[in-house]
Amino acid sequence: MSYETYKTMHIVGLILLFMGLGTVLLSPRSEGSKPPKAGMIMHGIGLVVILVAGFGLLARLGMSWPWPVFVIAKIAIWVALAMMPMLVKRGALPAAIGWAVAAALGGAAAYLAFTKPWM
């Protein structure tokens, strides 16, 4: 696939991820209730699409192991965003704070993608 296809897939994955996070983190829930299933599904599909497209982009850019530091940082952000619903569900992070942290992590990931520092 072309670079543009992988980049489009990566952006679609981001949209799905943040739609799912918004649904999960901002939906009203009572004590012990489960997050909305549709939000969790969108979150999971978005994570998978981001991961596959991200590695496709790395291949298209000719980057192999050892990866530049910005790639490792983006993977760390991906892991943090993947854990966000669990942290909120278990009460380790209030939902409003989790939403703000997710937005900040998304901004950091965008900064790393556009500037590619430490490369």
ZIQUI-V800421 format. One record per residue. RES is the residue in one letter. NEAR is the number of other ideal C-beta (glycine too) atoms within 12 Angstrom. Layout:
BEGIN
((RES NEAR) (RES NEAR))
END
This chain:
BEGIN
((M 16) (S 13) (Y 17) (E 14) (T 16) (Y 25) (K 23) (T 18) (M 28) (H 34) (I 24) (V 22) (G 34) (L 35) (I 21) (L 29) (L 41) (F 31) (M 25) (G 35) (L 40) (G 27) (T 28) (V 37) (L 35) (L 25) (S 23) (P 12) (R 19) (S 8) (E 8) (G 9) (S 12) (K 15) (P 32) (P 23) (K 16) (A 18) (G 29) (M 28) (I 20) (M 28) (H 37) (G 26) (I 23) (G 38) (L 32) (V 23) (V 27) (I 37) (L 26) (V 22) (A 32) (G 34) (F 26) (G 24) (L 30) (L 28) (A 19) (R 20) (L 20) (G 10) (M 21) (S 12) (W 10) (P 9) (W 23) (P 21) (V 16) (F 26) (V 28) (I 20) (A 24) (K 36) (I 23) (A 19) (I 31) (W 34) (V 19) (A 26) (L 40) (A 26) (M 23) (M 41) (P 38) (M 22) (L 25) (V 31) (K 26) (R 15) (G 14) (A 15) (L 21) (P 17) (A 27) (A 13) (I 17) (G 30) (W 26) (A 19) (V 25) (A 38) (A 21) (A 18) (L 29) (G 30) (G 18) (A 23) (A 32) (A 20) (Y 17) (L 26) (A 28) (F 13) (T 15) (K 20) (P 16) (W 13) (M 15))
END
